[in-house]
Amino acid sequence: MKRRFCLSVGLCALQAGACAGAVLHAGPAVAEAPAAHFVTPAQLKETLASHKGRVVVVHLWATWCEPCMQELPMVARLAREASRLGIDLLPVSLDDATDRSAVFVARVLAAKTGNPHWSPILKTDHVETLIDALDPRWEGEIPAFFAFDREGHLHRTLIGNLNRGDFERLVSDLLPEKP
């Protein structure tokens, strides 16, 4: 629990610093940009439940995470491709849940994925709740991918950078057998 608390404090400090600095340098156009939306852990849980019958991969990322930023365009492509196979990839940003940050995240998403609303920003005061809901063994590192089977049970967790082969291994045994 102490480690999670330290992680939570560290994440909040990084989020606040990264987002404040990035928005500060963004210039006057920031106010005109569309904003990303927010999601609470309860809403995320409801979303997962609404996808029952499909494989779901939750992707946690942030704009202050360099590996996350590098892989974001590829993850967005994988999400489009995976949807046709019955896999829903649900990205969730761990950036600061403020209006200023929402504008910045939307601009990043527009540039990296073509869709400023592709990923909501998690809005919670209790990161431990999210950690316990996704995978109690998870220490809070990102990027992180959580694969859930068609019944909504966590099947596999992948922490760190993702490539196409990693994604296929993450979900391959969750897909129906090909005739």
N, C-alpha and C positions, 0 to 999 in steps of 0.2 A: 504494500500500500504506500509506503514511504517513497518507493521508486516511482510509482504512478503519480504521486503528488508532485515530485520533482519534475517528472516529465510534463505534467500539466502546466506547471509554472513556467518551465522552459519553453514549451510550445507557445504559451500566451505571450511571453516576452519576445520570442522570435517573430510571431505573427504581428504583433503590434509594431515592432521595429521595421520589419520588412514592408508591411503594408503602408505604414506612415511615410517611410522614405520613398517608396515607389509612387504613391499618390502625390506626394509633395512635388516630385519632379515631373509629373504627368502634364502639368500645364492647364490652361483654361478649358480645354476640350473635355476634361474629366466630367464636368457637370452635365454635359450633353450626351454622354455615353449611356447605353442601357445598363441596368444593374442586374447582377446575378441575384437569385432568390435564396432564401434560407430554408433549412430543414432542421427539425429537432430530432433527437434520438427516437422519440415516440413516432414521429412521422416517418422516419426511416424504417422503423420496425413495421409500420402499417404498409409501407411501400413494398417491403420484402414479402409480406403476407399476401399482398395483391398479385404478386408474380408467381404464386404457387402453381405448380404444373410446368414451370420453365426453370431452367438452370439460371441462377443469378450469381454474378460476380460483383461484389462491392469493391470499388477502387477508392482508397483514401490517398489524397495528394494535397499539395499546397504550392502556392506561387513562390514561397521562400525556400522550397526544396529543389535544388538544382537538378537532381536526377528526375524528379517528377516533371519538371519543365521540359527536359530533353525528350522524355518518352511520351508526353501528352499527345502530340499529333499521331503517333503510332497507335496509342491506346484508343483514340477516337476512331481511327480506321478499323481497328479490331472490333470495336463496339458495333459499327455498322455491319461488318461482315458476320459477326457472331449472331446478331439478331436473326438473320436468315436461317441459322441452324438451331434456333430455339434457346439461345443464350442471351440474357439481358445483362448488360454491363452497366452498373449504376455508379457513376463517379460522384464523390463527395469531397469538397474542398475543406481543409482544416484551417483556412485563412481566418483572420479576425472577423467576427460576425458584426460588422458595422456597415453603415451605408456607404462610407468612403471606400472601404475594402470591397464591397459588392460591386461598385463601379469599376475598380481596378481589376478584379477577378473577371468580370464580364469582358473587359478589353483584352485581357490575356486569352480568355477562351475564344473570343472572336478571331484573334490573330493566330492561335495555335490549332483550333478545331473548326473554325468557320461558324460557330454557334455560340453567342454570348451567354446563352442560357443552358448550355450542355450540362453543367454541374452546379448543384446547389452548394451553399456554404453551410457547414454544420453550425448550429446555434445551440450551445449548451454551456452551462456553468459547471457541469460535472462530467469531465472526460472519462472518469472511471466507469460511468454508466455505459458509455459507448463501448469501451474496452471490454467490459464484462458481457455486453450483449453480442458482440461480434465473436470474440475469442478470448477467454480469460487468460490464455497463455501469451497473448500478444502483449509486447512491452511498450507499444506506442510508436514504433519506428514507421517511417513512410519512405517511399511509396509502399503501400500494402494492398494486397488483393485477397479477398475472402470469397471462396467458391461455395455456394449453397446448392444442394441437390433440389430435385423437383418437389420434394416434400418440405423444403425450407430448412433443412438441417445443414449445419456447417460441415463441409466435406474436406476442404483443404485450404490452407493459408499459405500465401507466398509473400515474403517480405523482401523488398529490394527491387532493383530494376527488372523490367519484364521485356522479353522479346517474344516473337511469334511462337517459337518452340516452347517456351515456358508457359505461355497461355494455353497452348494445345495440351500440354501435360497437366495443367491445372484443371481442365474441364473434360478431357477426352473420355475418361471412364464414367462421366455423368451423362453422356449423350447416348441415345438409343443405338443399339447395334444396327449396322447397315446390312441389308439382306444380300 
